[in-house]
């Protein structure tokens, strides 16, 4: 029997090792795609914030702009971050800050997992606790770490990782988790400090995303559960009331979603939609599957939460923080139903109907659910069958959808890499409305905001490539070894004095794509440039004639490039020079070009 148990334990740790390796591999792939997607070219809603910066630059009052509502959100923190970014970094990409916040959240959750699951010393529990395996195995903590790393760096969140405005979305859940932990720590001689931190962080969250207003009632309930003083409870309740009242004063809800009244009128549809949000990517199968999975998960998690909170154990403060975070995230999911979804979404199969920014909320929620399930089911006499309820969705979210996740990571990497390529169109004032409309549809608004960025030397106008046009290649870069770069121009599309240029290029020595492409005239002067590193036939969100990959470069996965060239007279018929730039080395290589150029 003992031998069978040893084999079973070895098999379990083997599976855990495999899961960890797959998780770390996915994490590294995501980080690589984040680096590939980094761009300072504004994308979608970022153009609205550019307009806010322009209004501030013209001398308009600061606070009304910061406090104004955009699609139902008072984005105070986002606008402040962009003001700071404009002042210190000329609106460079904020991907680094988003990733920093997410890594901090990973650290916070792992620390919470350690407090709940990681201690190896046998504690003293009351007889009523009926402990079966008290804190004697590292397995629960290790499993929790794998889940946290897998979900919080999941490619499902890729859009939030690479879109600078979504820094606010990652930050909002980080501060919420920390504020519940601060209240858990508010016991003893430093209680005043931790209560103040909890209030400050909750206030910061309230100015970041509207769902963070829901943290206030949860904090009050947590304080009552932990038997904090009446003064603490009153401070939380009063500050929360002021925060919520201030937010809602002169607030206009966008005509989207069911609304609170609609959820009360149609509770069944509201619950099913809540299940779709909670179960997240299960909607890739069908919305019915997601709804069933989400509702079942909420029911079981509610039962486990009630059981955990009834235990009189030393982990009680940390359990309150964990359950408080789960309740907050479930309420936030309900706010998505109220503000963004309606019953029509239930019939859209097999599309994933939840907006692509919300998987961050889903991933944090399920990481917390994993810790709760491990704590209650592993260490207390609760039926282990409950773990089986969670096993299937966790396996699906973390491992069975690996192919979808790799695709999402690459897809969003391509989308933002292509947006970065469109930075050349802004630098040259190319009238490529077909593509530029994909980053902001209103041409007049876009041109006004580009003029502001150019005037203030912000975003792409602050990059080194903004000063390359008209210069000789030899003035800017030293030559790299000869015969290392291959590629060609595949297509030229006339655009009223300019041309959109598409092609491929590859560095044979390093086996990698080229950062930038330079197009020169016969004298070696730069008359156009492009962005390399795009995947074959993949311009997600822009759709530049995706199609089969030519055999000449099918083996080079990220060899495509997109650029623009200034034309004069019959310059499209002239032979242009083609160079590839190694940005980090400050070197350039001549690209051996062959093949015909297709014009249209």
C-alpha positions as CSV (number, residue, x, y, z in Angstrom):
1,X,0.0,0.0,0.0
2,X,2.8,2.4,0.9
3,X,4.5,1.6,-2.4
4,X,1.3,2.5,-4.3
5,X,1.1,5.7,-2.4
6,X,4.7,6.6,-3.3
7,X,4.0,5.9,-6.9
8,X,0.8,7.9,-6.8
9,X,2.7,10.8,-5.2
10,X,5.5,10.6,-7.8
11,X,2.9,10.5,-10.6
12,X,1.2,13.6,-9.1
13,X,4.4,15.6,-8.9
14,X,5.2,14.5,-12.4
15,X,2.0,15.9,-13.7
16,X,2.7,19.1,-11.7
17,X,6.1,19.4,-13.3
18,X,4.7,18.9,-16.8
19,X,2.1,21.6,-16.0
20,X,4.8,24.0,-14.8
21,X,6.9,23.5,-17.9
22,X,4.0,24.1,-20.2
23,X,3.1,27.2,-18.1
24,X,6.6,28.6,-18.2
25,X,6.8,27.9,-21.9
26,X,3.6,29.8,-22.5
27,X,4.8,32.6,-20.2
28,X,8.0,33.1,-22.2
29,X,6.1,33.0,-25.5
30,X,3.7,35.7,-24.2
31,X,6.6,37.9,-23.0
32,X,8.2,37.6,-26.5
33,X,5.0,38.6,-28.2
34,X,4.6,41.6,-25.9
35,X,8.1,42.7,-26.9
36,X,7.2,42.3,-30.6
37,X,3.9,44.3,-30.2
38,X,5.3,47.3,-28.3
39,X,4.3,50.5,-30.1
40,X,3.9,54.2,-29.4
41,X,1.4,54.7,-32.3
42,X,-2.0,55.4,-30.7
43,X,-4.6,52.7,-31.2
44,X,-8.4,53.0,-30.9
45,X,-9.4,54.7,-27.7
46,X,-6.0,56.1,-27.2
47,X,-6.8,58.7,-29.8
48,X,-9.6,60.0,-27.4
49,X,-6.9,60.5,-24.7
50,X,-4.7,62.3,-27.2
51,X,-7.6,64.7,-27.7
52,X,-7.8,65.2,-23.9
53,X,-4.0,66.0,-23.9
54,X,-4.5,68.5,-26.7
55,X,-7.3,70.2,-24.7
56,X,-5.1,70.5,-21.7
57,X,-2.3,71.8,-23.8
58,X,-4.6,74.6,-25.0
59,X,-5.2,75.7,-21.4
60,X,-8.5,74.1,-20.7
61,X,-9.2,73.4,-17.0
62,X,-7.5,70.2,-15.9
63,X,-10.0,68.6,-13.5
64,X,-13.1,68.7,-15.7
65,X,-11.1,66.8,-18.4
66,X,-9.7,64.3,-15.9
67,X,-13.2,63.7,-14.4
68,X,-15.1,63.5,-17.6
69,X,-16.8,60.3,-18.5
70,X,-15.8,58.2,-21.6
71,X,-18.0,55.2,-22.4
72,X,-19.2,55.2,-18.8
73,X,-15.8,55.4,-17.2
74,X,-14.2,58.3,-15.4
75,X,-10.6,57.5,-16.4
76,X,-8.8,59.8,-14.0
77,X,-5.8,57.6,-13.3
78,X,-5.5,56.7,-17.0
79,X,-5.4,60.4,-18.0
80,X,-2.9,61.2,-15.2
81,X,-0.7,58.3,-16.4
82,X,-0.8,59.7,-20.0
83,X,0.0,63.2,-18.8
84,X,3.0,61.8,-16.9
85,X,4.0,59.7,-19.9
86,X,3.7,62.7,-22.2
87,X,5.9,64.8,-19.9
88,X,8.6,62.3,-19.2
89,X,8.6,59.8,-22.2
90,X,6.8,61.7,-25.0
91,X,3.9,59.1,-25.1
92,X,6.1,56.1,-25.6
93,X,4.5,52.6,-25.1
94,X,3.2,51.9,-21.5
95,X,3.5,48.1,-22.0
96,X,6.4,48.0,-19.5
97,X,4.2,49.5,-16.8
98,X,1.3,47.2,-17.6
99,X,3.6,44.2,-17.3
100,X,5.1,45.6,-14.1
101,X,1.6,45.9,-12.5
102,X,0.8,42.3,-13.6
103,X,4.0,40.9,-12.2
104,X,3.3,42.7,-9.0
105,X,-0.1,41.1,-8.9
106,X,1.4,37.7,-9.5
107,X,3.7,38.3,-6.5
108,X,0.9,39.4,-4.3
109,X,-1.2,36.3,-5.1
110,X,1.7,34.0,-4.6
111,X,2.3,35.6,-1.2
112,X,-1.3,35.0,-0.4
113,X,-1.1,31.4,-1.5
114,X,2.0,31.0,0.8
115,X,0.1,32.4,3.7
116,X,-2.8,30.0,3.1
117,X,-1.1,26.9,1.7
118,X,2.7,27.2,1.9
119,X,3.5,26.7,5.6
120,X,4.9,23.3,6.4
121,X,4.8,23.4,10.2
122,X,1.9,21.6,11.7
123,X,-0.5,24.2,13.3
124,X,-2.7,23.8,16.3
125,X,-6.3,23.5,15.1
126,X,-9.4,23.1,17.2
127,X,-10.9,19.6,17.3
128,X,-14.0,20.9,15.5
129,X,-11.9,21.7,12.5
130,X,-11.6,18.0,11.6
131,X,-8.2,18.4,9.8
132,X,-7.3,15.5,7.6
133,X,-3.9,16.7,6.2
134,X,-2.9,19.9,7.8
135,X,-0.3,21.9,5.9
136,X,2.0,18.9,5.6
137,X,2.5,18.8,1.8
138,X,3.9,21.5,-0.6
139,X,1.7,20.2,-3.3
140,X,-1.3,22.7,-2.8
141,X,1.1,25.7,-2.8
142,X,2.9,24.5,-5.9
143,X,-0.4,23.9,-7.7
144,X,-1.6,27.3,-6.8
145,X,1.7,28.9,-8.1
146,X,1.3,27.0,-11.4
147,X,-2.3,28.3,-11.7
148,X,-1.4,31.8,-10.9
149,X,1.5,31.9,-13.4
150,X,-0.6,30.3,-16.1
151,X,-3.6,32.5,-15.8
152,X,-2.1,35.9,-14.9
153,X,0.2,35.7,-17.9
154,X,-2.3,34.0,-20.1
155,X,-2.5,35.0,-23.8
156,X,-6.2,35.5,-23.2
157,X,-5.1,38.8,-21.7
158,X,-2.9,39.7,-24.6
159,X,-4.8,42.8,-25.7
160,X,-4.5,44.3,-22.2
161,X,-0.8,43.6,-22.2
162,X,0.0,45.4,-25.4
163,X,-2.6,48.2,-25.5
164,X,-1.3,51.1,-23.4
165,X,-4.7,52.4,-22.2
166,X,-5.3,49.0,-20.7
167,X,-2.7,49.7,-18.0
168,X,-5.7,50.9,-16.0
169,X,-7.5,47.6,-16.3
170,X,-4.6,45.6,-14.9
171,X,-4.0,48.2,-12.2
172,X,-7.6,48.2,-11.0
173,X,-7.5,44.5,-10.0
174,X,-4.1,44.8,-8.4
175,X,-5.1,47.6,-6.1
176,X,-8.4,45.8,-5.2
177,X,-6.5,42.7,-4.2
178,X,-4.0,44.6,-2.1
179,X,-6.7,46.7,-0.3
180,X,-8.4,43.5,1.0
181,X,-5.1,42.2,2.2
182,X,-4.4,45.5,3.9
183,X,-7.6,45.3,5.8
184,X,-6.7,41.7,6.8
185,X,-3.4,43.1,8.2
186,X,-5.1,45.9,10.1
187,X,-4.9,44.2,13.5
188,X,-2.4,45.3,16.1
189,X,-0.2,48.4,16.6
190,X,-0.1,49.2,12.9
191,X,-3.8,48.8,12.3
192,X,-4.3,52.5,11.6
193,X,-1.7,52.5,8.9
194,X,-3.1,49.4,7.1
195,X,-6.7,50.8,7.3
196,X,-5.4,54.0,5.7
197,X,-3.7,52.0,3.0
198,X,-6.9,50.0,2.3
199,X,-8.9,53.3,2.0
200,X,-6.3,54.9,-0.2
201,X,-6.0,52.0,-2.5
202,X,-9.7,51.6,-2.8
203,X,-10.0,55.3,-3.6
204,X,-7.2,54.9,-6.3
205,X,-9.2,52.0,-7.8
206,X,-12.4,54.0,-7.8
207,X,-10.6,56.6,-10.0
208,X,-9.2,53.9,-12.3
209,X,-12.3,51.8,-13.2
210,X,-16.0,52.1,-12.3
211,X,-16.1,48.4,-11.1
212,X,-13.7,49.3,-8.3
213,X,-16.6,51.2,-6.6
214,X,-17.8,47.7,-5.7
215,X,-14.8,47.2,-3.5
216,X,-16.2,49.6,-0.8
217,X,-19.2,47.5,0.3
218,X,-17.0,44.4,0.2
219,X,-14.5,46.1,2.5
220,X,-17.2,47.0,4.9
221,X,-18.4,43.4,5.0
222,X,-14.8,42.2,5.5
223,X,-14.3,44.6,8.4
224,X,-17.5,43.4,10.0
225,X,-16.5,39.8,9.6
226,X,-13.0,40.4,11.1
227,X,-14.6,42.3,13.9
228,X,-12.7,45.5,13.3
229,X,-13.6,48.5,15.5
230,X,-16.7,50.6,14.8
231,X,-14.4,53.5,13.9
232,X,-12.8,51.4,11.1
233,X,-16.2,50.2,9.8
234,X,-17.6,53.8,9.9
235,X,-14.5,55.2,8.1
236,X,-14.8,52.6,5.3
237,X,-18.6,53.1,5.0
238,X,-18.3,56.9,5.0
239,X,-15.4,57.1,2.5
240,X,-17.1,54.6,0.3
241,X,-20.3,56.5,0.3
242,X,-18.5,59.7,-0.7
243,X,-16.6,57.9,-3.4
244,X,-19.6,56.3,-4.9
245,X,-21.8,59.4,-4.6
246,X,-19.1,61.6,-6.2
247,X,-18.6,59.2,-9.0
248,X,-22.4,59.0,-9.8
249,X,-22.9,62.8,-9.5
250,X,-23.9,64.0,-13.0
251,X,-23.0,60.5,-14.3
252,X,-24.7,59.4,-17.5
253,X,-24.7,55.6,-18.2
254,X,-24.1,54.7,-21.8
255,X,-26.9,53.0,-23.6
256,X,-25.3,49.6,-23.4
257,X,-25.9,46.4,-21.4
258,X,-28.9,45.3,-19.4
259,X,-28.5,47.8,-16.6
260,X,-29.3,47.0,-13.0
261,X,-33.1,47.4,-13.6
262,X,-32.9,45.1,-16.6
263,X,-31.0,42.5,-14.6
264,X,-33.8,42.6,-12.0
265,X,-36.5,42.3,-14.6
266,X,-34.8,39.4,-16.4
267,X,-32.9,37.5,-13.6
268,X,-32.5,34.3,-15.6
269,X,-30.9,35.9,-18.6
270,X,-28.7,38.0,-16.2
271,X,-27.5,34.9,-14.3
272,X,-26.7,33.2,-17.6
273,X,-24.8,36.2,-18.9
274,X,-22.9,36.3,-15.6
275,X,-22.0,32.7,-16.1
276,X,-20.7,33.6,-19.6
277,X,-18.5,36.3,-18.1
278,X,-17.3,34.2,-15.2
279,X,-16.4,31.2,-17.4
280,X,-14.7,33.4,-20.0
281,X,-13.0,31.3,-22.7
282,X,-15.5,28.4,-22.3
283,X,-17.6,30.5,-24.7
284,X,-15.2,29.5,-27.5
285,X,-17.1,26.2,-27.3
286,X,-20.5,27.8,-26.9
287,X,-22.2,30.5,-24.8
288,X,-24.4,27.7,-23.3
289,X,-21.4,25.9,-22.2
290,X,-19.9,29.0,-20.7
291,X,-23.2,29.9,-18.9
292,X,-23.5,26.4,-17.4
293,X,-19.8,26.3,-16.4
294,X,-20.0,29.8,-14.8
295,X,-23.2,29.3,-12.9
296,X,-22.1,25.9,-11.5
297,X,-18.7,27.4,-10.5
298,X,-20.4,30.3,-8.7
299,X,-22.6,27.9,-6.8
300,X,-19.8,25.6,-5.7
301,X,-17.5,28.6,-4.9
302,X,-20.2,30.2,-2.8
303,X,-20.6,27.0,-0.8
304,X,-16.8,26.7,-0.3
305,X,-16.6,30.3,0.7
306,X,-19.2,29.9,3.4
307,X,-17.5,26.8,4.7
308,X,-14.1,28.6,4.8
309,X,-15.4,31.7,6.5
310,X,-17.0,29.6,9.3
311,X,-13.6,28.1,10.3
312,X,-11.9,29.5,13.4
313,X,-8.3,29.2,12.2
314,X,-5.2,31.3,12.1
315,X,-5.6,31.8,8.4
316,X,-8.9,33.6,9.0
317,X,-7.7,37.1,8.0
318,X,-6.2,35.8,4.7
319,X,-9.3,33.8,4.0
320,X,-11.3,37.0,4.4
321,X,-9.0,38.8,1.9
322,X,-9.3,35.9,-0.5
323,X,-13.1,35.6,-0.3
324,X,-13.4,39.4,-0.4
325,X,-11.4,39.4,-3.7
326,X,-13.6,36.7,-5.1
327,X,-16.8,38.5,-4.2
328,X,-15.5,41.7,-5.6
329,X,-14.6,40.0,-8.9
330,X,-18.0,38.3,-9.1
331,X,-19.6,41.7,-8.6
332,X,-17.3,43.2,-11.2
333,X,-18.5,40.4,-13.6
334,X,-22.1,41.4,-12.8
335,X,-21.2,45.0,-13.6
336,X,-20.0,43.9,-17.1
337,X,-23.5,42.3,-17.7
338,X,-25.1,45.5,-16.5
339,X,-22.9,47.9,-18.5
340,X,-21.8,46.0,-21.6
341,X,-24.0,42.9,-22.4
342,X,-27.6,42.1,-23.1
343,X,-29.6,38.8,-23.7
344,X,-28.8,39.0,-27.4
345,X,-25.3,37.9,-26.6
346,X,-26.6,34.5,-25.5
347,X,-27.5,33.6,-29.0
348,X,-24.2,34.4,-30.6
349,X,-22.6,31.0,-30.9
350,X,-19.9,30.0,-31.3
351,X,-18.4,33.5,-30.9
352,X,-16.6,34.6,-27.8
353,X,-18.9,37.4,-26.8
354,X,-17.2,38.9,-23.8
355,X,-15.1,42.0,-24.8
356,X,-11.4,41.1,-25.1
357,X,-10.3,43.3,-22.2
358,X,-12.2,41.3,-19.6
359,X,-10.2,38.1,-19.5
360,X,-7.9,39.8,-17.0
361,X,-10.8,39.9,-14.5
362,X,-11.6,36.2,-15.4
363,X,-8.0,35.1,-14.9
364,X,-7.6,36.8,-11.5
365,X,-11.0,35.3,-10.4
366,X,-10.1,31.8,-11.3
367,X,-6.6,32.1,-9.7
368,X,-8.4,33.1,-6.4
369,X,-11.0,30.3,-6.8
370,X,-8.1,27.8,-7.2
371,X,-6.6,28.9,-3.9
372,X,-9.9,28.7,-2.1
373,X,-10.6,25.2,-3.5
374,X,-7.2,24.0,-2.6
375,X,-7.4,25.3,0.9
376,X,-10.9,24.0,1.7
377,X,-10.8,20.7,-0.2
378,X,-7.2,19.7,0.5
379,X,-7.0,20.6,4.2
380,X,-10.6,20.1,5.4
381,X,-13.0,17.2,5.3
382,X,-15.0,18.4,2.4
383,X,-15.8,16.0,-0.4
384,X,-12.9,15.7,-2.8
385,X,-15.5,15.3,-5.5
386,X,-15.8,19.1,-5.4
387,X,-12.2,19.3,-6.7
388,X,-13.4,17.4,-9.8
389,X,-16.0,20.2,-10.5
390,X,-13.0,22.6,-10.9
391,X,-10.6,20.1,-12.6
392,X,-12.3,20.1,-16.0
393,X,-12.6,23.9,-16.5
394,X,-9.1,24.5,-15.1
395,X,-7.7,22.0,-17.5
396,X,-9.6,23.6,-20.4
397,X,-8.6,27.2,-19.5
398,X,-5.0,26.4,-18.8
399,X,-3.9,23.6,-21.2
400,X,-6.6,22.4,-23.6
401,X,-6.9,25.8,-25.2
402,X,-3.1,26.1,-25.7
403,X,-3.5,26.3,-29.5
404,X,-6.1,29.1,-29.2
405,X,-3.8,31.0,-26.7
406,X,-0.8,30.8,-29.0
407,X,-2.9,32.1,-31.8
408,X,-4.2,35.0,-29.7
409,X,-0.7,36.0,-28.5
410,X,0.6,36.0,-32.1
411,X,-2.5,37.7,-33.5
412,X,-2.5,40.6,-31.1
413,X,1.3,40.8,-31.6
414,X,0.7,41.2,-35.3
415,X,-2.1,43.7,-34.8
416,X,0.0,46.1,-32.8
417,X,3.2,45.5,-34.8
418,X,1.1,46.5,-37.9
419,X,-0.2,49.6,-36.1
420,X,3.4,50.4,-35.5
421,X,4.1,50.1,-39.2
422,X,1.3,52.6,-39.8
423,X,3.4,55.1,-37.8
424,X,5.3,55.6,-41.1
425,X,2.1,56.7,-42.8
426,X,1.6,59.3,-40.0
427,X,5.2,60.5,-40.3
428,X,4.9,61.0,-44.1
429,X,1.3,62.1,-44.1
430,X,0.4,59.3,-46.4
431,X,-3.4,59.3,-47.4
432,X,-3.9,55.6,-46.8
433,X,-7.4,55.8,-45.5
434,X,-8.0,52.1,-46.0
435,X,-5.6,51.2,-43.2
436,X,-5.5,54.4,-41.1
437,X,-9.2,54.2,-40.5
438,X,-8.7,51.0,-38.7
439,X,-6.8,52.7,-35.9
440,X,-9.3,55.6,-35.7
441,X,-12.2,55.9,-38.1
442,X,-12.9,59.6,-38.1
443,X,-10.4,61.1,-40.6
444,X,-10.9,64.7,-39.5
445,X,-10.4,63.9,-35.8
446,X,-7.4,61.7,-36.6
447,X,-5.7,64.4,-38.6
448,X,-6.2,67.0,-35.9
449,X,-4.7,64.7,-33.3
450,X,-1.8,63.8,-35.5
451,X,-1.1,67.5,-35.9
452,X,-1.0,67.9,-32.1
453,X,1.4,64.9,-31.8
454,X,3.6,66.3,-34.5
455,X,3.6,69.8,-32.9
456,X,4.6,68.4,-29.5
457,X,7.0,65.7,-30.8
458,X,5.0,63.0,-29.2
459,X,4.4,59.3,-29.9
460,X,5.9,58.2,-33.3
461,X,7.2,61.7,-33.9
462,X,9.6,61.3,-31.0
463,X,11.1,58.1,-32.3
464,X,14.5,58.1,-34.2
465,X,12.8,56.9,-37.4
466,X,11.0,60.3,-37.5
467,X,14.3,61.9,-38.6
468,X,15.4,59.4,-41.2
469,X,13.6,60.7,-44.3
470,X,15.8,62.5,-46.8
471,X,19.0,61.4,-45.0
472,X,21.6,59.1,-46.6
473,X,21.8,55.6,-45.1
474,X,25.5,55.9,-44.5
475,X,25.0,59.0,-42.3
476,X,22.7,57.1,-40.0
477,X,24.1,53.6,-39.7
478,X,27.3,51.7,-40.0
479,X,27.2,48.7,-42.5
480,X,26.8,45.2,-41.2
481,X,28.4,42.1,-42.8
482,X,27.5,41.7,-46.4
483,X,25.2,39.0,-47.8
484,X,23.4,38.3,-44.6
485,X,20.0,39.9,-45.5
486,X,17.6,38.6,-48.1
487,X,14.2,39.7,-49.2
488,X,12.3,41.7,-51.8
489,X,9.5,44.1,-52.5
490,X,6.3,42.1,-53.4
491,X,3.7,44.8,-54.0
492,X,3.4,48.6,-54.5
493,X,0.0,50.3,-54.1
494,X,-0.3,53.8,-55.5
495,X,-1.6,56.4,-52.9
496,X,-1.6,59.9,-54.5
497,X,2.1,60.8,-54.4
498,X,3.0,57.9,-52.1
499,X,2.9,54.1,-52.3
500,X,2.2,51.4,-49.8
501,X,4.9,48.9,-50.0
502,X,4.7,45.2,-48.9
503,X,7.5,42.7,-49.0
504,X,9.6,40.3,-46.9
505,X,13.1,40.4,-45.5
506,X,15.2,38.1,-43.3
507,X,18.5,38.1,-41.5
508,X,20.2,34.8,-42.4
509,X,22.9,35.1,-39.8
510,X,20.7,35.6,-36.7
511,X,17.7,33.8,-38.1
512,X,15.4,36.7,-37.2
513,X,13.4,39.4,-38.8
514,X,14.6,42.9,-39.4
515,X,13.5,45.7,-37.2
516,X,13.0,48.4,-39.9
517,X,13.2,48.5,-43.7
518,X,14.7,51.5,-45.5
519,X,13.9,52.3,-49.2
520,X,16.3,54.6,-51.0
521,X,16.8,56.3,-54.3
522,X,19.7,55.8,-56.6
523,X,21.8,58.3,-54.5
524,X,21.2,56.4,-51.3
525,X,18.8,58.9,-49.8
526,X,15.9,57.5,-47.8
527,X,12.6,58.0,-49.6
528,X,10.6,55.5,-47.6
529,X,10.6,53.1,-44.7
530,X,8.7,50.2,-43.2
531,X,8.4,47.9,-40.2
532,X,9.5,44.3,-40.2
533,X,8.7,41.3,-38.1
534,X,5.1,40.7,-39.3
535,X,3.7,37.2,-39.6
536,X,2.9,35.7,-43.1
537,X,-0.3,37.0,-44.4
538,X,-1.4,38.1,-41.0
539,X,-2.5,41.7,-40.3
540,X,-5.3,41.1,-37.7
541,X,-7.6,44.1,-37.5
542,X,-6.2,45.5,-40.7
543,X,-6.6,42.6,-43.2
544,X,-4.2,43.4,-46.0
545,X,-5.1,40.7,-48.4
546,X,-4.1,37.7,-46.3
547,X,-3.3,34.7,-48.5
548,X,-0.9,31.9,-49.2
549,X,2.8,32.4,-48.3
550,X,5.2,32.4,-51.3
551,X,7.5,29.4,-51.3
552,X,10.5,31.8,-51.4
553,X,10.1,32.7,-47.7
554,X,7.5,30.3,-46.3
555,X,10.2,29.0,-43.8
556,X,10.7,32.5,-42.4
557,X,7.7,32.9,-40.1
558,X,8.1,36.7,-39.2
559,X,9.6,37.9,-42.4
560,X,6.8,40.2,-43.7
561,X,7.1,43.9,-43.7
562,X,4.9,46.9,-44.4
563,X,6.0,50.4,-45.3
564,X,5.5,53.5,-47.3
565,X,7.5,55.4,-49.9
566,X,7.3,58.9,-51.3
567,X,7.0,58.9,-55.1
568,X,8.0,61.5,-57.7
569,X,7.3,61.3,-61.4
570,X,7.7,57.7,-62.5
571,X,9.6,56.7,-59.4
572,X,7.5,53.5,-59.0
573,X,9.3,52.2,-62.1
574,X,12.8,53.0,-60.8
575,X,14.8,50.5,-59.0
576,X,14.8,51.3,-55.3
577,X,17.5,50.3,-52.8
578,X,16.4,48.1,-49.9
579,X,18.1,48.0,-46.5
580,X,17.4,46.4,-43.2
581,X,18.0,48.1,-39.9
582,X,19.3,46.4,-36.7
583,X,18.0,49.0,-34.3
584,X,19.8,47.8,-31.2
585,X,23.2,47.6,-33.0
586,X,22.9,50.8,-35.0
587,X,23.8,48.9,-38.2
588,X,22.2,48.4,-41.6
589,X,22.5,45.6,-44.2
590,X,21.8,45.7,-47.9
591,X,19.0,43.3,-48.8
592,X,19.6,41.1,-51.7
593,X,16.4,41.6,-53.7
594,X,15.0,39.5,-56.4
595,X,11.6,39.0,-57.9
596,X,9.1,41.3,-59.7
597,X,7.3,44.1,-58.1
598,X,3.5,44.0,-58.5
599,X,1.8,47.4,-58.9
600,X,-1.8,48.4,-58.6
